[in-house]
Amino acid sequence: MSERLDTLKAARARMVEDRDAHAKVLAAPFNRDNAERARMKFMELQNVIDAIDRAIASEQAVS
């Protein structure tokens, strides 16, 4: 596997960990301020994960 692909996979794993932390806040008893911030960060991180997935697919298609 290429170093670039390894880096992308490591970045994805890190973003999933961060996203999971925000999901836990969303699953906790409701607190408007915390929930709003967590929801925005969750969506932002999910967009990053989706972009990384596309980059991984692109790298695999080239390999």
VOBA-1610 file (N, C-alpha, C; in pm, whole numbers, padded with zeros to 5 digits, always signed):
BEGIN
Met+00085-00118+00000Met+00000+00000+00000Met+00089+00124+00000Ser+00042+00226-00068Ser+00122+00347-00077Ser+00119+00426+00053Glu+00221+00506+00071Glu+00226+00591+00191Glu+00108+00689+00193Arg+00070+00739+00077Arg-00043+00831+00067Arg-00171+00764+00114Leu-00194+00640+00072Leu-00314+00567+00111Leu-00312+00538+00261Asp-00196+00502+00313Asp-00183+00480+00458Asp-00217+00607+00536Thr-00168+00721+00487Thr-00195+00849+00552Thr-00344+00881+00550Leu-00408+00859+00436Leu-00551+00885+00426Leu-00631+00797+00521Lys-00593+00671+00530Lys-00664+00579+00619Lys-00644+00618+00766Ala-00525+00662+00800Ala-00499+00707+00937Ala-00579+00834+00968Ala-00586+00925+00872Ala-00663+01049+00890Ala-00811+01016+00907Arg-00860+00921+00829Arg-01001+00881+00840Arg-01030+00823+00978Ala-00941+00736+01026Ala-00960+00676+01158Ala-00965+00784+01266Arg-00880+00883+01254Arg-00878+00993+01352Arg-01008+01074+01349Met-01056+01101+01229Met-01180+01177+01215Met-01300+01098+01269Val-01299+00967+01250Val-01407+00883+01303Val-01407+00887+01455Glu-01289+00882+01516Glu-01278+00892+01663Glu-01335+01026+01712Asp-01298+01132+01644Asp-01350+01265+01682Asp-01501+01272+01664Arg-01551+01218+01553Arg-01695+01218+01528Arg-01769+01139+01635Asp-01713+01025+01675Asp-01776+00941+01777Asp-01791+01016+01910Ala-01693+01098+01942Ala-01701+01176+02066Ala-01820+01272+02061His-01843+01332+01945His-01956+01423+01932His-02089+01347+01929Ala-02088+01226+01875Ala-02210+01144+01876Ala-02250+01110+02020Lys-02151+01087+02105Lys-02182+01058+02246Lys-02250+01177+02313Val-02207+01297+02279Val-02271+01417+02334Val-02415+01425+02285Leu-02436+01393+02158Leu-02571+01397+02102Leu-02662+01291+02164Ala-02604+01179+02204Ala-02681+01070+02264Ala-02709+01093+02413Ala-02636+01184+02473Ala-02652+01213+02617Ala-02781+01292+02641Pro-02820+01303+02766Pro-02938+01386+02796Pro-02922+01525+02734Phe-03032+01578+02686Phe-03030+01701+02606Phe-02984+01822+02686Asn-02889+01891+02628Asn-02843+02021+02674Asn-02828+02104+02547Arg-02912+02205+02531Arg-02919+02277+02403Arg-02783+02325+02353Asp-02707+02393+02437Asp-02578+02447+02394Asp-02483+02337+02350Asn-02471+02234+02433Asn-02381+02123+02398Asn-02428+02051+02273Ala-02558+02028+02263Ala-02613+01954+02149Ala-02593+02031+02018Glu-02612+02160+02021Glu-02595+02240+01899Glu-02451+02238+01851Arg-02358+02256+01943Arg-02216+02252+01906Arg-02177+02113+01857Ala-02223+02010+01927Ala-02189+01873+01889Ala-02247+01838+01753Arg-02369+01882+01727Arg-02432+01854+01598Arg-02354+01919+01484Met-02313+02043+01502Met-02237+02111+01397Met-02102+02044+01373Lys-02033+02010+01481Lys-01903+01942+01467Lys-01921+01804+01405Phe-02026+01733+01445Phe-02053+01600+01389Phe-02071+01610+01238Met-02150+01705+01194Met-02175+01721+01050Met-02047+01762+00977Glu-01971+01851+01037Glu-01844+01893+00976Glu-01749+01774+00961Leu-01737+01696+01067Leu-01647+01581+01063Leu-01696+01476+00964Gln-01828+01457+00955Gln-01881+01360+00859Gln-01849+01402+00717Asn-01855+01531+00690Asn-01817+01581+00557Asn-01670+01554+00528Val-01586+01571+00628Val-01443+01542+00611Val-01423+01393+00586Ile-01492+01308+00661Ile-01481+01163+00642Ile-01524+01125+00501Asp-01634+01183+00454Asp-01681+01155+00318Asp-01577+01197+00214Ala-01514+01310+00235Ala-01411+01357+00142Ala-01289+01263+00145Ile-01252+01219+00263Ile-01139+01126+00274Ile-01174+00993+00207Asp-01297+00947+00224Asp-01340+00823+00157Asp-01326+00836+00005Arg-01365+00952-00048Arg-01350+00973-00193Arg-01202+00975-00233Ala-01119+01034-00150Ala-00975+01036-00180Ala-00917+00895-00175Ile-00959+00816-00079Ile-00912+00676-00069Ile-00956+00599-00194Ala-01081+00614-00234Ala-01130+00545-00352Ala-01051+00587-00476Ser-01019+00714-00484Ser-00940+00764-00596Ser-00800+00703-00598Glu-00738+00698-00481Glu-00604+00639-00471Glu-00607+00490-00508Gln-00710+00420-00463Gln-00720+00277-00493Gln-00746+00252-00640Ala-00817+00342-00705Ala-00844+00329-00847Ala-00716+00347-00930Val-00628+00432-00881Val-00501+00459-00950Val-00402+00345-00930Ser-00407+00282-00813Ser-00310+00176-00780Ser-00331+00051-00859
//
